[in-house]
Amino acid sequence: MAIEAPTKPKVLRRGEAAERLGVHPNTLAGWVKRGWLTGAKLPSGEMRFDEDEVEALRERIYAQ
């Protein structure tokens, strides 16, 4: 039985997250304010988004 090391969660830059969601990067700021998405603000002012959370939101948006 092999034991796997825990992996770090993948984080996406604002542009990468916006591309996956099919929206303009500025749209993400509004979604963070509404609580639809959680962003982590870096000391530089840039935002990062958890890949799993972005994918879950993408599935909800495009679910048919």
PDB file of N, CA, C and O in Angstrom:
ATOM      1  N   MET A   1       0.842  -1.168   0.000  1.00  0.00           N
ATOM      2  CA  MET A   1       0.000   0.000   0.000  1.00  0.00           C
ATOM      3  C   MET A   1       0.894   1.240   0.000  1.00  0.00           C
ATOM      4  O   MET A   1       1.687   1.447   0.919  1.00  0.00           O
ATOM      5  N   ALA A   2       0.757   2.048  -1.027  1.00  0.00           N
ATOM      6  CA  ALA A   2       1.567   3.261  -1.147  1.00  0.00           C
ATOM      7  C   ALA A   2       0.864   4.426  -0.463  1.00  0.00           C
ATOM      8  O   ALA A   2      -0.354   4.583  -0.559  1.00  0.00           O
ATOM      9  N   ILE A   3       1.641   5.222   0.215  1.00  0.00           N
ATOM     10  CA  ILE A   3       1.103   6.409   0.870  1.00  0.00           C
ATOM     11  C   ILE A   3       1.532   7.617   0.045  1.00  0.00           C
ATOM     12  O   ILE A   3       2.718   7.820  -0.214  1.00  0.00           O
ATOM     13  N   GLU A   4       0.551   8.409  -0.360  1.00  0.00           N
ATOM     14  CA  GLU A   4       0.856   9.581  -1.163  1.00  0.00           C
ATOM     15  C   GLU A   4       1.006  10.805  -0.273  1.00  0.00           C
ATOM     16  O   GLU A   4       0.288  10.965   0.714  1.00  0.00           O
ATOM     17  N   ALA A   5       1.929  11.645  -0.631  1.00  0.00           N
ATOM     18  CA  ALA A   5       2.125  12.895   0.105  1.00  0.00           C
ATOM     19  C   ALA A   5       0.971  13.839  -0.219  1.00  0.00           C
ATOM     20  O   ALA A   5       0.486  13.860  -1.351  1.00  0.00           O
ATOM     21  N   PRO A   6       0.535  14.607   0.752  1.00  0.00           N
ATOM     22  CA  PRO A   6      -0.539  15.561   0.471  1.00  0.00           C
ATOM     23  C   PRO A   6      -0.078  16.585  -0.561  1.00  0.00           C
ATOM     24  O   PRO A   6       1.084  16.992  -0.576  1.00  0.00           O
ATOM     25  N   THR A   7      -0.993  16.987  -1.408  1.00  0.00           N
ATOM     26  CA  THR A   7      -0.647  17.957  -2.441  1.00  0.00           C
ATOM     27  C   THR A   7      -1.180  19.328  -2.057  1.00  0.00           C
ATOM     28  O   THR A   7      -2.199  19.453  -1.378  1.00  0.00           O
ATOM     29  N   LYS A   8      -0.479  20.332  -2.501  1.00  0.00           N
ATOM     30  CA  LYS A   8      -0.915  21.697  -2.254  1.00  0.00           C
ATOM     31  C   LYS A   8      -2.106  21.997  -3.160  1.00  0.00           C
ATOM     32  O   LYS A   8      -2.148  21.537  -4.301  1.00  0.00           O
ATOM     33  N   PRO A   9      -3.067  22.762  -2.663  1.00  0.00           N
ATOM     34  CA  PRO A   9      -4.169  23.136  -3.544  1.00  0.00           C
ATOM     35  C   PRO A   9      -3.650  24.034  -4.663  1.00  0.00           C
ATOM     36  O   PRO A   9      -2.795  24.891  -4.441  1.00  0.00           O
ATOM     37  N   LYS A  10      -4.168  23.830  -5.842  1.00  0.00           N
ATOM     38  CA  LYS A  10      -3.760  24.633  -6.990  1.00  0.00           C
ATOM     39  C   LYS A  10      -4.477  25.969  -6.918  1.00  0.00           C
ATOM     40  O   LYS A  10      -5.690  26.022  -6.719  1.00  0.00           O
ATOM     41  N   VAL A  11      -3.727  27.041  -7.081  1.00  0.00           N
ATOM     42  CA  VAL A  11      -4.318  28.371  -7.097  1.00  0.00           C
ATOM     43  C   VAL A  11      -4.173  28.969  -8.484  1.00  0.00           C
ATOM     44  O   VAL A  11      -3.195  28.723  -9.191  1.00  0.00           O
ATOM     45  N   LEU A  12      -5.159  29.753  -8.852  1.00  0.00           N
ATOM     46  CA  LEU A  12      -5.187  30.360 -10.177  1.00  0.00           C
ATOM     47  C   LEU A  12      -5.066  31.870 -10.066  1.00  0.00           C
ATOM     48  O   LEU A  12      -5.585  32.481  -9.132  1.00  0.00           O
ATOM     49  N   ARG A  13      -4.384  32.458 -11.018  1.00  0.00           N
ATOM     50  CA  ARG A  13      -4.346  33.912 -11.120  1.00  0.00           C
ATOM     51  C   ARG A  13      -5.710  34.391 -11.617  1.00  0.00           C
ATOM     52  O   ARG A  13      -6.515  33.607 -12.120  1.00  0.00           O
ATOM     53  N   ARG A  14      -5.948  35.676 -11.469  1.00  0.00           N
ATOM     54  CA  ARG A  14      -7.245  36.244 -11.847  1.00  0.00           C
ATOM     55  C   ARG A  14      -7.586  35.951 -13.310  1.00  0.00           C
ATOM     56  O   ARG A  14      -8.714  35.565 -13.617  1.00  0.00           O
ATOM     57  N   GLY A  15      -6.632  36.128 -14.200  1.00  0.00           N
ATOM     58  CA  GLY A  15      -6.877  35.880 -15.623  1.00  0.00           C
ATOM     59  C   GLY A  15      -7.177  34.421 -15.924  1.00  0.00           C
ATOM     60  O   GLY A  15      -8.031  34.112 -16.755  1.00  0.00           O
ATOM     61  N   GLU A  16      -6.469  33.523 -15.243  1.00  0.00           N
ATOM     62  CA  GLU A  16      -6.696  32.090 -15.447  1.00  0.00           C
ATOM     63  C   GLU A  16      -8.091  31.692 -14.972  1.00  0.00           C
ATOM     64  O   GLU A  16      -8.799  30.947 -15.649  1.00  0.00           O
ATOM     65  N   ALA A  17      -8.480  32.199 -13.798  1.00  0.00           N
ATOM     66  CA  ALA A  17      -9.808  31.889 -13.267  1.00  0.00           C
ATOM     67  C   ALA A  17     -10.892  32.443 -14.182  1.00  0.00           C
ATOM     68  O   ALA A  17     -11.881  31.765 -14.461  1.00  0.00           O
ATOM     69  N   ALA A  18     -10.706  33.679 -14.650  1.00  0.00           N
ATOM     70  CA  ALA A  18     -11.696  34.300 -15.532  1.00  0.00           C
ATOM     71  C   ALA A  18     -11.830  33.522 -16.838  1.00  0.00           C
ATOM     72  O   ALA A  18     -12.937  33.347 -17.348  1.00  0.00           O
ATOM     73  N   GLU A  19     -10.724  33.062 -17.372  1.00  0.00           N
ATOM     74  CA  GLU A  19     -10.752  32.296 -18.623  1.00  0.00           C
ATOM     75  C   GLU A  19     -11.535  31.001 -18.442  1.00  0.00           C
ATOM     76  O   GLU A  19     -12.337  30.632 -19.300  1.00  0.00           O
ATOM     77  N   ARG A  20     -11.306  30.319 -17.343  1.00  0.00           N
ATOM     78  CA  ARG A  20     -12.025  29.065 -17.087  1.00  0.00           C
ATOM     79  C   ARG A  20     -13.520  29.292 -16.913  1.00  0.00           C
ATOM     80  O   ARG A  20     -14.332  28.433 -17.257  1.00  0.00           O
ATOM     81  N   LEU A  21     -13.878  30.461 -16.374  1.00  0.00           N
ATOM     82  CA  LEU A  21     -15.294  30.765 -16.135  1.00  0.00           C
ATOM     83  C   LEU A  21     -15.950  31.457 -17.328  1.00  0.00           C
ATOM     84  O   LEU A  21     -17.168  31.629 -17.359  1.00  0.00           O
ATOM     85  N   GLY A  22     -15.150  31.849 -18.295  1.00  0.00           N
ATOM     86  CA  GLY A  22     -15.688  32.497 -19.486  1.00  0.00           C
ATOM     87  C   GLY A  22     -16.167  33.920 -19.236  1.00  0.00           C
ATOM     88  O   GLY A  22     -17.133  34.368 -19.853  1.00  0.00           O
ATOM     89  N   VAL A  23     -15.494  34.635 -18.328  1.00  0.00           N
ATOM     90  CA  VAL A  23     -15.885  36.004 -18.009  1.00  0.00           C
ATOM     91  C   VAL A  23     -14.652  36.905 -18.058  1.00  0.00           C
ATOM     92  O   VAL A  23     -13.520  36.426 -18.126  1.00  0.00           O
ATOM     93  N   HIS A  24     -14.890  38.210 -18.022  1.00  0.00           N
ATOM     94  CA  HIS A  24     -13.798  39.182 -17.959  1.00  0.00           C
ATOM     95  C   HIS A  24     -13.186  39.130 -16.560  1.00  0.00           C
ATOM     96  O   HIS A  24     -13.910  38.922 -15.586  1.00  0.00           O
ATOM     97  N   PRO A  25     -11.879  39.311 -16.438  1.00  0.00           N
ATOM     98  CA  PRO A  25     -11.256  39.275 -15.109  1.00  0.00           C
ATOM     99  C   PRO A  25     -11.874  40.234 -14.097  1.00  0.00           C
ATOM    100  O   PRO A  25     -11.928  39.915 -12.909  1.00  0.00           O
ATOM    101  N   ASN A  26     -12.340  41.398 -14.537  1.00  0.00           N
ATOM    102  CA  ASN A  26     -12.958  42.349 -13.608  1.00  0.00           C
ATOM    103  C   ASN A  26     -14.256  41.814 -13.009  1.00  0.00           C
ATOM    104  O   ASN A  26     -14.652  42.235 -11.922  1.00  0.00           O
ATOM    105  N   THR A  27     -14.912  40.906 -13.691  1.00  0.00           N
ATOM    106  CA  THR A  27     -16.153  40.309 -13.192  1.00  0.00           C
ATOM    107  C   THR A  27     -15.914  39.552 -11.888  1.00  0.00           C
ATOM    108  O   THR A  27     -16.792  39.501 -11.027  1.00  0.00           O
ATOM    109  N   LEU A  28     -14.746  38.976 -11.745  1.00  0.00           N
ATOM    110  CA  LEU A  28     -14.443  38.190 -10.546  1.00  0.00           C
ATOM    111  C   LEU A  28     -14.512  39.031  -9.279  1.00  0.00           C
ATOM    112  O   LEU A  28     -14.923  38.534  -8.230  1.00  0.00           O
ATOM    113  N   ALA A  29     -14.115  40.296  -9.360  1.00  0.00           N
ATOM    114  CA  ALA A  29     -14.171  41.166  -8.180  1.00  0.00           C
ATOM    115  C   ALA A  29     -15.606  41.311  -7.687  1.00  0.00           C
ATOM    116  O   ALA A  29     -15.851  41.280  -6.481  1.00  0.00           O
ATOM    117  N   GLY A  30     -16.543  41.466  -8.595  1.00  0.00           N
ATOM    118  CA  GLY A  30     -17.952  41.555  -8.219  1.00  0.00           C
ATOM    119  C   GLY A  30     -18.457  40.261  -7.613  1.00  0.00           C
ATOM    120  O   GLY A  30     -19.247  40.273  -6.669  1.00  0.00           O
ATOM    121  N   TRP A  31     -18.005  39.160  -8.152  1.00  0.00           N
ATOM    122  CA  TRP A  31     -18.436  37.868  -7.628  1.00  0.00           C
ATOM    123  C   TRP A  31     -17.883  37.628  -6.232  1.00  0.00           C
ATOM    124  O   TRP A  31     -18.546  37.019  -5.391  1.00  0.00           O
ATOM    125  N   VAL A  32     -16.663  38.108  -5.984  1.00  0.00           N
ATOM    126  CA  VAL A  32     -16.086  37.989  -4.639  1.00  0.00           C
ATOM    127  C   VAL A  32     -16.913  38.833  -3.667  1.00  0.00           C
ATOM    128  O   VAL A  32     -17.219  38.382  -2.563  1.00  0.00           O
ATOM    129  N   LYS A  33     -17.275  40.050  -4.067  1.00  0.00           N
ATOM    130  CA  LYS A  33     -18.086  40.930  -3.204  1.00  0.00           C
ATOM    131  C   LYS A  33     -19.441  40.307  -2.886  1.00  0.00           C
ATOM    132  O   LYS A  33     -19.960  40.467  -1.781  1.00  0.00           O
ATOM    133  N   ARG A  34     -20.014  39.596  -3.860  1.00  0.00           N
ATOM    134  CA  ARG A  34     -21.321  38.951  -3.659  1.00  0.00           C
ATOM    135  C   ARG A  34     -21.207  37.637  -2.896  1.00  0.00           C
ATOM    136  O   ARG A  34     -22.221  37.071  -2.489  1.00  0.00           O
ATOM    137  N   GLY A  35     -19.993  37.149  -2.697  1.00  0.00           N
ATOM    138  CA  GLY A  35     -19.796  35.898  -1.983  1.00  0.00           C
ATOM    139  C   GLY A  35     -19.914  34.668  -2.857  1.00  0.00           C
ATOM    140  O   GLY A  35     -19.974  33.549  -2.346  1.00  0.00           O
ATOM    141  N   TRP A  36     -19.948  34.854  -4.162  1.00  0.00           N
ATOM    142  CA  TRP A  36     -20.062  33.712  -5.078  1.00  0.00           C
ATOM    143  C   TRP A  36     -18.733  32.989  -5.245  1.00  0.00           C
ATOM    144  O   TRP A  36     -18.694  31.835  -5.671  1.00  0.00           O
ATOM    145  N   LEU A  37     -17.638  33.678  -4.907  1.00  0.00           N
ATOM    146  CA  LEU A  37     -16.301  33.150  -5.097  1.00  0.00           C
ATOM    147  C   LEU A  37     -15.414  33.737  -4.009  1.00  0.00           C
ATOM    148  O   LEU A  37     -15.585  34.891  -3.617  1.00  0.00           O
ATOM    149  N   THR A  38     -14.475  32.949  -3.528  1.00  0.00           N
ATOM    150  CA  THR A  38     -13.548  33.422  -2.500  1.00  0.00           C
ATOM    151  C   THR A  38     -12.200  33.688  -3.150  1.00  0.00           C
ATOM    152  O   THR A  38     -11.663  32.840  -3.863  1.00  0.00           O
ATOM    153  N   GLY A  39     -11.671  34.848  -2.902  1.00  0.00           N
ATOM    154  CA  GLY A  39     -10.362  35.178  -3.437  1.00  0.00           C
ATOM    155  C   GLY A  39      -9.406  35.484  -2.301  1.00  0.00           C
ATOM    156  O   GLY A  39      -9.810  35.996  -1.257  1.00  0.00           O
ATOM    157  N   ALA A  40      -8.144  35.169  -2.508  1.00  0.00           N
ATOM    158  CA  ALA A  40      -7.109  35.505  -1.527  1.00  0.00           C
ATOM    159  C   ALA A  40      -6.299  36.655  -2.103  1.00  0.00           C
ATOM    160  O   ALA A  40      -5.712  36.538  -3.179  1.00  0.00           O
ATOM    161  N   LYS A  41      -6.275  37.760  -1.380  1.00  0.00           N
ATOM    162  CA  LYS A  41      -5.538  38.926  -1.849  1.00  0.00           C
ATOM    163  C   LYS A  41      -4.109  38.870  -1.318  1.00  0.00           C
ATOM    164  O   LYS A  41      -3.884  38.750  -0.113  1.00  0.00           O
ATOM    165  N   LEU A  42      -3.162  38.957  -2.224  1.00  0.00           N
ATOM    166  CA  LEU A  42      -1.748  38.950  -1.874  1.00  0.00           C
ATOM    167  C   LEU A  42      -1.318  40.348  -1.439  1.00  0.00           C
ATOM    168  O   LEU A  42      -2.001  41.323  -1.752  1.00  0.00           O
ATOM    169  N   PRO A  43      -0.203  40.464  -0.725  1.00  0.00           N
ATOM    170  CA  PRO A  43       0.288  41.791  -0.327  1.00  0.00           C
ATOM    171  C   PRO A  43       0.483  42.736  -1.520  1.00  0.00           C
ATOM    172  O   PRO A  43       0.377  43.953  -1.373  1.00  0.00           O
ATOM    173  N   SER A  44       0.762  42.183  -2.676  1.00  0.00           N
ATOM    174  CA  SER A  44       0.941  42.994  -3.889  1.00  0.00           C
ATOM    175  C   SER A  44      -0.374  43.544  -4.419  1.00  0.00           C
ATOM    176  O   SER A  44      -0.380  44.401  -5.303  1.00  0.00           O
ATOM    177  N   GLY A  45      -1.510  43.046  -3.874  1.00  0.00           N
ATOM    178  CA  GLY A  45      -2.827  43.470  -4.342  1.00  0.00           C
ATOM    179  C   GLY A  45      -3.439  42.517  -5.346  1.00  0.00           C
ATOM    180  O   GLY A  45      -4.618  42.639  -5.676  1.00  0.00           O
ATOM    181  N   GLU A  46      -2.660  41.574  -5.836  1.00  0.00           N
ATOM    182  CA  GLU A  46      -3.173  40.595  -6.795  1.00  0.00           C
ATOM    183  C   GLU A  46      -4.055  39.578  -6.080  1.00  0.00           C
ATOM    184  O   GLU A  46      -3.871  39.306  -4.893  1.00  0.00           O
ATOM    185  N   MET A  47      -5.005  39.025  -6.810  1.00  0.00           N
ATOM    186  CA  MET A  47      -5.912  38.023  -6.254  1.00  0.00           C
ATOM    187  C   MET A  47      -5.535  36.643  -6.778  1.00  0.00           C
ATOM    188  O   MET A  47      -5.055  36.491  -7.902  1.00  0.00           O
ATOM    189  N   ARG A  48      -5.766  35.641  -5.931  1.00  0.00           N
ATOM    190  CA  ARG A  48      -5.598  34.244  -6.321  1.00  0.00           C
ATOM    191  C   ARG A  48      -6.873  33.509  -5.951  1.00  0.00           C
ATOM    192  O   ARG A  48      -7.537  33.843  -4.970  1.00  0.00           O
ATOM    193  N   PHE A  49      -7.207  32.498  -6.753  1.00  0.00           N
ATOM    194  CA  PHE A  49      -8.436  31.743  -6.560  1.00  0.00           C
ATOM    195  C   PHE A  49      -8.130  30.256  -6.521  1.00  0.00           C
ATOM    196  O   PHE A  49      -7.276  29.770  -7.263  1.00  0.00           O
ATOM    197  N   ASP A  50      -8.829  29.537  -5.654  1.00  0.00           N
ATOM    198  CA  ASP A  50      -8.660  28.096  -5.526  1.00  0.00           C
ATOM    199  C   ASP A  50      -9.244  27.410  -6.765  1.00  0.00           C
ATOM    200  O   ASP A  50     -10.388  27.662  -7.142  1.00  0.00           O
ATOM    201  N   GLU A  51      -8.458  26.553  -7.384  1.00  0.00           N
ATOM    202  CA  GLU A  51      -8.884  25.886  -8.614  1.00  0.00           C
ATOM    203  C   GLU A  51     -10.162  25.070  -8.404  1.00  0.00           C
ATOM    204  O   GLU A  51     -11.060  25.109  -9.245  1.00  0.00           O
ATOM    205  N   ASP A  52     -10.254  24.337  -7.299  1.00  0.00           N
ATOM    206  CA  ASP A  52     -11.437  23.514  -7.061  1.00  0.00           C
ATOM    207  C   ASP A  52     -12.690  24.374  -6.921  1.00  0.00           C
ATOM    208  O   ASP A  52     -13.758  23.999  -7.405  1.00  0.00           O
ATOM    209  N   GLU A  53     -12.564  25.526  -6.261  1.00  0.00           N
ATOM    210  CA  GLU A  53     -13.718  26.416  -6.096  1.00  0.00           C
ATOM    211  C   GLU A  53     -14.134  27.014  -7.445  1.00  0.00           C
ATOM    212  O   GLU A  53     -15.325  27.143  -7.730  1.00  0.00           O
ATOM    213  N   VAL A  54     -13.158  27.372  -8.262  1.00  0.00           N
ATOM    214  CA  VAL A  54     -13.456  27.907  -9.597  1.00  0.00           C
ATOM    215  C   VAL A  54     -14.163  26.851 -10.438  1.00  0.00           C
ATOM    216  O   VAL A  54     -15.142  27.154 -11.120  1.00  0.00           O
ATOM    217  N   GLU A  55     -13.682  25.635 -10.395  1.00  0.00           N
ATOM    218  CA  GLU A  55     -14.303  24.562 -11.177  1.00  0.00           C
ATOM    219  C   GLU A  55     -15.720  24.260 -10.687  1.00  0.00           C
ATOM    220  O   GLU A  55     -16.608  23.986 -11.494  1.00  0.00           O
ATOM    221  N   ALA A  56     -15.934  24.307  -9.369  1.00  0.00           N
ATOM    222  CA  ALA A  56     -17.278  24.063  -8.830  1.00  0.00           C
ATOM    223  C   ALA A  56     -18.236  25.159  -9.286  1.00  0.00           C
ATOM    224  O   ALA A  56     -19.381  24.873  -9.636  1.00  0.00           O
ATOM    225  N   LEU A  57     -17.780  26.414  -9.285  1.00  0.00           N
ATOM    226  CA  LEU A  57     -18.626  27.510  -9.748  1.00  0.00           C
ATOM    227  C   LEU A  57     -18.903  27.371 -11.240  1.00  0.00           C
ATOM    228  O   LEU A  57     -20.021  27.620 -11.693  1.00  0.00           O
ATOM    229  N   ARG A  58     -17.897  26.977 -11.997  1.00  0.00           N
ATOM    230  CA  ARG A  58     -18.069  26.766 -13.439  1.00  0.00           C
ATOM    231  C   ARG A  58     -19.136  25.710 -13.713  1.00  0.00           C
ATOM    232  O   ARG A  58     -19.967  25.874 -14.606  1.00  0.00           O
ATOM    233  N   GLU A  59     -19.107  24.639 -12.946  1.00  0.00           N
ATOM    234  CA  GLU A  59     -20.121  23.577 -13.122  1.00  0.00           C
ATOM    235  C   GLU A  59     -21.515  24.090 -12.805  1.00  0.00           C
ATOM    236  O   GLU A  59     -22.473  23.736 -13.491  1.00  0.00           O
ATOM    237  N   ARG A  60     -21.645  24.930 -11.763  1.00  0.00           N
ATOM    238  CA  ARG A  60     -22.963  25.483 -11.416  1.00  0.00           C
ATOM    239  C   ARG A  60     -23.457  26.438 -12.488  1.00  0.00           C
ATOM    240  O   ARG A  60     -24.641  26.444 -12.824  1.00  0.00           O
ATOM    241  N   ILE A  61     -22.543  27.251 -13.029  1.00  0.00           N
ATOM    242  CA  ILE A  61     -22.930  28.230 -14.055  1.00  0.00           C
ATOM    243  C   ILE A  61     -23.394  27.536 -15.322  1.00  0.00           C
ATOM    244  O   ILE A  61     -24.408  27.915 -15.907  1.00  0.00           O
ATOM    245  N   TYR A  62     -22.659  26.528 -15.743  1.00  0.00           N
ATOM    246  CA  TYR A  62     -22.929  25.890 -17.028  1.00  0.00           C
ATOM    247  C   TYR A  62     -23.711  24.589 -16.930  1.00  0.00           C
ATOM    248  O   TYR A  62     -23.826  23.857 -17.913  1.00  0.00           O
ATOM    249  N   ALA A  63     -24.253  24.296 -15.743  1.00  0.00           N
ATOM    250  CA  ALA A  63     -25.076  23.087 -15.589  1.00  0.00           C
ATOM    251  C   ALA A  63     -26.353  23.236 -16.411  1.00  0.00           C
ATOM    252  O   ALA A  63     -26.950  24.311 -16.478  1.00  0.00           O
ATOM    253  N   GLN A  64     -26.749  22.148 -17.025  1.00  0.00           N
ATOM    254  CA  GLN A  64     -27.966  22.223 -17.839  1.00  0.00           C
ATOM    255  C   GLN A  64     -28.955  21.182 -17.447  1.00  0.00           C
ATOM    256  O   GLN A  64     -30.036  21.105 -18.033  1.00  0.00           O
TER     257      GLN A  64
END
